[in-house]
Amino acid sequence: MLERARHFVRLAIASYGSLPWVYFGYSFKVAPLNFIRFNSDRKNVMDYFQLRKEDMVVWHFDKRTALVPSYYIIRDPKYNALCIIIRGTFSITDAMTDLVCEYYPYKGGLVHKGIMDNARFVLERSGKDIEAAIKRFNLRTIYCLGHSLGAGSASLLCSLLQDHFANYIIPATSRTKQQRLEIRAQLFAPPPVCTPDLAEAWEATQTAFINENDLACRLSYGNALDLKELIKVAAHAAVDPAYDGLPQKDKTEQLLRVVAQAQKDICEAQDIPRLVVGGKIVYLHKTCESTLVIPREASFKEGGGGGGRKGGSHGKKKEIRLEYADRAHFTAIPLRANWLWHHFPQQYDSRLERALAWAKGHQAKQDKLRCRQEQPRSSV
């Protein structure tokens, strides 16, 4: 799953264009060409992912029209699937889509209207191209991908495509059986786009990756109103004469208790529908585990041959792990200094890489331990 996610997040990063692609540290060899060749963004995608001309199905990047998404569609040769990649917020027109945050009824629940308009545009404009590509390449899977705003659009597009192709049957061949078209979504830093009932229904086909303190995954109209109320409560409590004369430490503790109680009351009130992230949530977070740390100044003993390193000590090594998480944990806005940094797309790629390295190392240790346990003991 992690290797596939790393590949897909790079497809999402490439949607931001060749210059951000180079800035984030990918494919420096392409940088000089961007100044002399036309359609450099599209050619950069084709070069890096080794696409043929016929693999590029749709390339739609509109820099002028508001409420219109930028996206591209390819046949991914690595997984032999059709990938629809929608760009995240990268311009004023994209920001206008974010601001159209009124609720829209959908399948008995509510969704973010601006992002739903994005998803509908992709289906209405490129639905025939998608169906033609499935038949031409004999594909059995569609992946909807994106980062940030693009991830939210991909989530809703996945649901729209499942309805659009509900009766689409892939005919049997000499090697495969007849089956329905599989439509999935992998989302990176997705914003809240739907009510909890819809989010739960999409868990089987959508996977949402959230990087620790990423603000965008918690920012919705309802949560923003909650934050405004908490700020008002904190401001009133800060000037309350009842706390005059208290030491600063005690006053701070009292203010935190007041804010915590206010947050609890707001959550229990449920007077405003709150949108959440759709699909099954995979939470990327930093953890520490005990490991043997060799000091930098460690050196070989002076004098005669052999020698050895100075003794190391046990310390804490930071690792990136992932786990499935309850979406209820992402309904409040955290006040963290790194909440914007954790949203950057290259942070998702970097953390997925570190999580993959940890998973491989952990699996190797488990295999080694299993082999030792299975070895027959020598008779005395």
ZIDA-V678233 format. One record per residue. N is the residue number from 1. RES is the residue in three letters. D_CENTER is the distance of its C-alpha to the mean C-alpha in Angstrom with 2 decimals. Layout:
BEGIN
((N	RES	D_CENTER) (N	RES	D_CENTER))
END
This chain:
BEGIN
((1	MET	13.40) (2	LEU	12.06) (3	GLU	14.06) (4	ARG	12.87) (5	ALA	9.13) (6	ARG	10.42) (7	HIS	12.49) (8	PHE	10.08) (9	VAL	7.77) (10	ARG	11.31) (11	LEU	12.32) (12	ALA	9.79) (13	ILE	11.11) (14	ALA	14.55) (15	SER	14.47) (16	TYR	15.12) (17	GLY	18.47) (18	SER	20.46) (19	LEU	21.33) (20	PRO	17.86) (21	TRP	17.24) (22	VAL	20.36) (23	TYR	19.72) (24	PHE	16.52) (25	GLY	18.86) (26	TYR	18.58) (27	SER	21.74) (28	PHE	24.37) (29	LYS	26.99) (30	VAL	25.84) (31	ALA	26.33) (32	PRO	30.12) (33	LEU	29.91) (34	ASN	27.75) (35	PHE	30.87) (36	ILE	33.24) (37	ARG	31.63) (38	PHE	30.73) (39	ASN	27.38) (40	SER	25.87) (41	ASP	22.22) (42	ARG	22.82) (43	LYS	24.96) (44	ASN	22.46) (45	VAL	19.97) (46	MET	22.96) (47	ASP	24.20) (48	TYR	21.15) (49	PHE	20.10) (50	GLN	23.81) (51	LEU	24.03) (52	ARG	27.45) (53	LYS	28.56) (54	GLU	28.50) (55	ASP	24.86) (56	MET	23.83) (57	VAL	24.20) (58	VAL	23.17) (59	TRP	22.45) (60	HIS	22.30) (61	PHE	21.70) (62	ASP	23.72) (63	LYS	24.05) (64	ARG	26.74) (65	THR	26.12) (66	ALA	24.34) (67	LEU	22.08) (68	VAL	21.62) (69	PRO	18.27) (70	SER	18.12) (71	TYR	16.93) (72	TYR	18.25) (73	ILE	18.98) (74	ILE	19.99) (75	ARG	21.39) (76	ASP	19.44) (77	PRO	22.35) (78	LYS	20.45) (79	TYR	19.53) (80	ASN	22.03) (81	ALA	19.75) (82	LEU	19.29) (83	CYS	15.93) (84	ILE	15.34) (85	ILE	13.03) (86	ILE	12.89) (87	ARG	12.79) (88	GLY	11.31) (89	THR	13.95) (90	PHE	16.41) (91	SER	19.80) (92	ILE	22.05) (93	THR	21.92) (94	ASP	18.13) (95	ALA	18.73) (96	MET	21.41) (97	THR	19.07) (98	ASP	17.07) (99	LEU	20.53) (100	VAL	21.68) (101	CYS	20.31) (102	GLU	23.19) (103	TYR	22.74) (104	TYR	23.60) (105	PRO	25.00) (106	TYR	23.40) (107	LYS	24.44) (108	GLY	25.98) (109	GLY	23.08) (110	LEU	21.66) (111	VAL	18.81) (112	HIS	17.96) (113	LYS	20.73) (114	GLY	19.54) (115	ILE	16.28) (116	MET	18.45) (117	ASP	20.86) (118	ASN	18.31) (119	ALA	17.58) (120	ARG	21.34) (121	PHE	22.18) (122	VAL	20.28) (123	LEU	22.07) (124	GLU	25.40) (125	ARG	25.49) (126	SER	24.18) (127	GLY	24.87) (128	LYS	28.02) (129	ASP	26.45) (130	ILE	23.83) (131	GLU	26.73) (132	ALA	28.89) (133	ALA	26.38) (134	ILE	25.97) (135	LYS	29.77) (136	ARG	30.38) (137	PHE	28.11) (138	ASN	28.70) (139	LEU	25.01) (140	ARG	23.94) (141	THR	20.15) (142	ILE	17.88) (143	TYR	14.13) (144	CYS	12.37) (145	LEU	9.43) (146	GLY	7.92) (147	HIS	6.14) (148	SER	7.40) (149	LEU	10.63) (150	GLY	10.15) (151	ALA	7.34) (152	GLY	9.95) (153	SER	12.65) (154	ALA	11.37) (155	SER	11.30) (156	LEU	14.85) (157	LEU	15.96) (158	CYS	15.36) (159	SER	17.73) (160	LEU	20.15) (161	LEU	20.39) (162	GLN	21.12) (163	ASP	23.99) (164	HIS	25.10) (165	PHE	25.45) (166	ALA	26.58) (167	ASN	29.97) (168	TYR	29.02) (169	ILE	30.50) (170	ILE	30.14) (171	PRO	33.71) (172	ALA	34.75) (173	THR	35.76) (174	SER	37.97) (175	ARG	35.03) (176	THR	32.66) (177	LYS	33.20) (178	GLN	32.65) (179	GLN	29.24) (180	ARG	26.92) (181	LEU	24.10) (182	GLU	20.79) (183	ILE	17.91) (184	ARG	14.33) (185	ALA	10.80) (186	GLN	7.59) (187	LEU	4.75) (188	PHE	1.65) (189	ALA	3.54) (190	PRO	5.85) (191	PRO	9.40) (192	PRO	12.01) (193	VAL	13.76) (194	CYS	16.19) (195	THR	18.64) (196	PRO	18.30) (197	ASP	20.63) (198	LEU	18.55) (199	ALA	15.29) (200	GLU	17.40) (201	ALA	18.93) (202	TRP	15.75) (203	GLU	14.73) (204	ALA	16.69) (205	THR	14.90) (206	GLN	11.28) (207	THR	8.56) (208	ALA	5.55) (209	PHE	3.65) (210	ILE	5.02) (211	ASN	6.94) (212	GLU	10.52) (213	ASN	12.04) (214	ASP	9.48) (215	LEU	11.85) (216	ALA	10.15) (217	CYS	8.69) (218	ARG	12.38) (219	LEU	14.24) (220	SER	16.30) (221	TYR	19.97) (222	GLY	21.17) (223	ASN	19.41) (224	ALA	20.78) (225	LEU	24.20) (226	ASP	23.94) (227	LEU	23.28) (228	LYS	26.26) (229	GLU	28.46) (230	LEU	27.61) (231	ILE	28.52) (232	LYS	31.76) (233	VAL	32.58) (234	ALA	32.04) (235	ALA	34.18) (236	HIS	36.98) (237	ALA	36.97) (238	ALA	37.18) (239	VAL	40.52) (240	ASP	41.88) (241	PRO	45.40) (242	ALA	45.09) (243	TYR	43.06) (244	ASP	45.58) (245	GLY	47.26) (246	LEU	44.52) (247	PRO	43.29) (248	GLN	40.00) (249	LYS	38.24) (250	ASP	39.56) (251	LYS	38.79) (252	THR	35.12) (253	GLU	34.90) (254	GLN	36.55) (255	LEU	34.18) (256	LEU	31.14) (257	ARG	32.83) (258	VAL	33.48) (259	VAL	29.91) (260	ALA	28.65) (261	GLN	31.22) (262	ALA	30.34) (263	GLN	26.66) (264	LYS	27.88) (265	ASP	30.25) (266	ILE	27.68) (267	CYS	25.39) (268	GLU	28.51) (269	ALA	29.78) (270	GLN	27.02) (271	ASP	28.96) (272	ILE	25.99) (273	PRO	23.44) (274	ARG	19.98) (275	LEU	16.88) (276	VAL	13.92) (277	VAL	10.47) (278	GLY	11.47) (279	GLY	11.46) (280	LYS	11.35) (281	ILE	9.12) (282	VAL	8.46) (283	TYR	9.04) (284	LEU	9.20) (285	HIS	12.46) (286	LYS	15.60) (287	THR	18.80) (288	CYS	22.32) (289	GLU	24.66) (290	SER	28.31) (291	THR	29.19) (292	LEU	32.27) (293	VAL	32.11) (294	ILE	34.67) (295	PRO	35.88) (296	ARG	35.68) (297	GLU	39.45) (298	ALA	40.14) (299	SER	42.71) (300	PHE	45.27) (301	LYS	48.54) (302	GLU	51.25) (303	GLY	54.36) (304	GLY	55.11) (305	GLY	52.80) (306	GLY	49.95) (307	GLY	48.80) (308	GLY	45.28) (309	ARG	42.41) (310	LYS	42.73) (311	GLY	41.31) (312	GLY	37.65) (313	SER	36.38) (314	HIS	33.65) (315	GLY	30.80) (316	LYS	27.13) (317	LYS	24.51) (318	LYS	20.92) (319	GLU	18.45) (320	ILE	14.70) (321	ARG	14.32) (322	LEU	12.00) (323	GLU	13.31) (324	TYR	13.04) (325	ALA	13.39) (326	ASP	15.25) (327	ARG	13.68) (328	ALA	16.88) (329	HIS	15.72) (330	PHE	13.33) (331	THR	16.14) (332	ALA	17.76) (333	ILE	17.08) (334	PRO	17.54) (335	LEU	19.89) (336	ARG	18.55) (337	ALA	19.39) (338	ASN	16.05) (339	TRP	13.89) (340	LEU	13.59) (341	TRP	13.42) (342	HIS	10.36) (343	HIS	8.58) (344	PHE	9.87) (345	PRO	8.10) (346	GLN	10.65) (347	GLN	9.84) (348	TYR	6.70) (349	ASP	9.33) (350	SER	11.98) (351	ARG	10.75) (352	LEU	9.97) (353	GLU	13.44) (354	ARG	15.02) (355	ALA	13.84) (356	LEU	15.25) (357	ALA	18.38) (358	TRP	18.90) (359	ALA	18.60) (360	LYS	21.10) (361	GLY	23.38) (362	HIS	23.38) (363	GLN	24.17) (364	ALA	26.94) (365	LYS	28.45) (366	GLN	28.50) (367	ASP	30.14) (368	LYS	32.66) (369	LEU	33.55) (370	ARG	33.98) (371	CYS	36.27) (372	ARG	38.37) (373	GLN	38.79) (374	GLU	39.81) (375	GLN	42.41) (376	PRO	45.93) (377	ARG	47.85) (378	SER	50.98) (379	SER	54.22) (380	VAL	56.40))
END
